[in-house]
Each structure stands twice: as C-alpha cells, then as structure tokens.
C-alpha cells in the first residue's frame, strides 16, 4: 500500500507518520512533502541543501533527517525575515 494518495498534492501528516520509520525517502515523497516538483528536489540535492545517497546507477534517496533540517532552516529564515520587516528592515 502506498504511503501517499495519488494526486493529493501535499503529503498529509498522518501519511508522513506512516513512513516515519523509513530512514531514506524517495524523491517523489520529498517533492510531495514540500509541495514542489521532483526536479526542484534534485536541484536541492545538487546544491547540497538536502543530503542523499545514490541507489544503483541512477536512483537517489533523501535522508529523512536532512529533509527535517531543511524544513527547520527555512522556517527559521522566514520567521527572522518577518521580524526584520516588522522592525523596519534593521
């Protein structure tokens, strides 16, 4: 059984919990979680923003921990930017 529904757009929290035990995630799963394209996930890996392992000749898997850190870093950056805007950009 698939941990995500076809065409659902964003992976739901309960669905993410179903795959929580997986240490590495498919590119498609990460793309669904971030609500972006698989191409962007590949770019994030290439830029070193997400850690991944190579599986076989062409496949990659994304570290679950790396995905969580990426989300946390970007949430913190957003909160800091909003605080700066409230103070007049200082």
C-alpha positions as CSV (number, residue, x, y, z in Angstrom):
1,X,0.0,0.0,0.0
2,X,1.3,3.4,-1.0
3,X,2.1,5.9,1.9
4,X,0.5,8.7,-0.2
5,X,-2.6,9.2,-2.3
6,X,-2.2,9.7,-6.0
7,X,-2.8,13.3,-6.9
8,X,-3.2,14.5,-3.4
9,X,-0.8,17.4,-3.8
10,X,0.7,17.6,-0.3
11,X,1.6,14.6,1.9
12,X,-0.7,14.7,4.9
13,X,0.7,14.5,8.5
14,X,-0.9,11.1,9.1
15,X,0.6,9.8,5.9
16,X,4.0,11.2,6.8
17,X,3.8,9.3,10.1
18,X,3.2,6.1,8.2
19,X,6.6,6.4,6.5
20,X,8.3,7.9,9.6
21,X,10.3,4.7,10.2
22,X,11.9,5.0,6.8
23,X,15.4,6.5,7.1
24,X,15.6,7.4,3.4
25,X,12.8,8.8,1.3
26,X,12.1,8.7,-2.4
27,X,12.5,12.0,-4.4
28,X,8.7,11.8,-5.2
29,X,7.8,11.6,-1.5
30,X,10.1,14.6,-0.6
31,X,8.5,16.6,-3.5
32,X,5.0,15.8,-2.2
33,X,6.0,16.8,1.3
34,X,7.5,20.1,0.2
35,X,4.7,20.6,-2.4
36,X,7.2,21.1,-5.2
37,X,8.4,19.3,-8.3
38,X,10.8,16.3,-8.2
39,X,13.1,18.5,-10.3
40,X,13.5,21.0,-7.5
41,X,14.3,18.2,-5.1
42,X,17.1,17.1,-7.4
43,X,18.4,20.7,-7.6
44,X,18.4,20.9,-3.7
45,X,20.4,17.7,-3.6
46,X,22.9,19.1,-6.2
47,X,23.3,22.3,-4.3
48,X,23.9,20.4,-1.1
49,X,20.8,21.6,0.7
50,X,19.5,18.1,1.0
51,X,21.6,15.0,1.8
52,X,21.1,12.0,-0.4
53,X,22.5,8.6,-1.1
54,X,22.9,7.0,-4.5
55,X,21.0,3.8,-5.1
56,X,22.0,1.8,-8.1
57,X,23.1,3.7,-11.2
58,X,20.6,6.5,-11.3
59,X,18.4,6.4,-8.2
60,X,18.8,8.6,-5.1
61,X,17.1,8.6,-1.7
62,X,16.9,11.6,0.6
63,X,17.8,11.4,4.2
64,X,14.7,11.9,6.4
65,X,16.9,13.9,8.9
66,X,18.2,16.1,6.1
67,X,14.6,16.9,5.0
68,X,13.6,17.8,8.6
69,X,16.7,20.1,8.9
70,X,16.0,21.7,5.6
71,X,12.4,22.5,6.6
72,X,13.6,23.8,10.0
73,X,16.2,26.0,8.4
74,X,13.7,27.6,6.0
75,X,11.1,28.1,8.7
76,X,13.6,29.9,10.9
77,X,14.8,32.0,8.0
78,X,11.1,33.0,7.2
79,X,10.4,33.9,10.9
80,X,13.6,36.0,11.1
81,X,12.7,37.8,7.9
82,X,9.3,38.6,9.2
83,X,10.7,40.0,12.4
84,X,13.1,42.2,10.5
85,X,10.3,43.6,8.3
86,X,8.3,44.4,11.5
87,X,11.2,46.4,12.8
88,X,11.7,48.4,9.6
89,X,14.4,46.3,8.0
90,X,17.0,46.7,10.7
